[in-house]
Amino acid sequence: MAEIQMIKRSPVEQSLQQRRAKEAMRSQVTMFSLMIFLTLISFSMVAAHLSDVVGFSKFFVIPTLFLFAAVQVGLQLYYFMHMSEKGHGIPQMFMFTGALLGFLIPLTFVTIVWW
């Protein structure tokens, strides 16, 4: 069985640790609130389109929903998967490179076929 080790911290170190934890919690709650807000806007746009509200055509709603989805995926990967912390540079580079290639390759094929 593993042994539990207690690490003594000075009051200054404890205060710094508490401040960092508080900032991290504030960031998580802020990002969660932003995700909920973007989701509510998306549902409202779809409801407005289905209710035939003027100005909410499918040519406006669909691209905007894709934009909101891309923003949410990016923010969730960055904040909720802890990519903003130190030491995640290499996985972050691979994820963003994969996302870039995942966007550019279909765009290339669409351009070749339809141009």
N, C-alpha and C positions, 0 to 999 in steps of 0.2 A: 504494500500500500504506500502511496506517495506521502511524503512528509510535508506538512504545511509550515512555511517559513513566514515569519512576521518581519516586515521591514519597517524600521523606525524612521520617521520623517520629522524634520524640523517643522515648526509652525509655519515658516515661510514656504517650504516645499508643499506642505498640506494646503495652504492658502492658494498657491499657484495651481495645484492639481484640481482644487474645487472650482477655481475660476475657469480653467480649461474645460472641465466637465459641464459647467453652466453654459459656456459659449457653444459647445458642441450640441447641447440639448436645445438651445435657442435656435441654432441653425437647422436642426432636424425638424423642429416644430414649424419654423417658418417655411421650409421646403414642403412639408406635408400640407400646410395650409395653401400654398401656391398650387400644389397638385389638385387639391379639392376644388379650388377656384377655377382652374383650367377645365376640370371635368364638368363643373356646373355650367360654365360657358358653352362647352361643347354640347351638352344635353339641351341647353336652351336654344342653341342655334338649330339643332335638328328639330326640336319641337316647333320653332318658328317656321322652319321650312315646311314641315308637314301641315302646319296650320295656314299655309299660303300667305304669310306675312310679306308685304312688299319689301323687296331688297334682299331677301334671303333665298335666292335661286340656288339650284344645285351647283352652278358654276362658281358661286361664292362659298357655299357651305363646305363642299368636299375638299377643296384645296386648303381651306382654313383648318378643317379637322385634321388633315394630314400634317399641317404645320404644328398644331397643338400637340399631336401625337409624337412628332419628332422631338419637340421641346421637352415633353414629359419623359420620353425614353432617355434623352441625354441627361436631364437633371436627376432622374432616378439612378442611372448608372453612376453619375459623378458623386452624388451625396449619399444615397441610401446603400450603395455598394462600397462606400468608404474610399472612393478613388481620389478624394481630395486630401487624404492623409499622406504623410511622407512615406517613401519606400514603395509606392505603387506606380512609379514612372514607366517601367517596362510593360506591365500588363495594360496600363492606360494607353501606351503607344500602340500596342497590338490591337486593342479594341477600337481605337479611333482609326487606325489604318484599315481594319476590316470594315468599319462602317463607311469609310471613304470609298473603298473598293466596291462595297455592296451598293453604293450609289452610282459610281462612275461606270461600272460594267453594264448594268441595264440601260443607263443613259446612252452609252456608246452603241449598244445594239438597237435601241429605239431610233437613234439618229441615223444609223446605217440603213435601217429598214425604211424609215419614213422620209428621209431627206431626199 
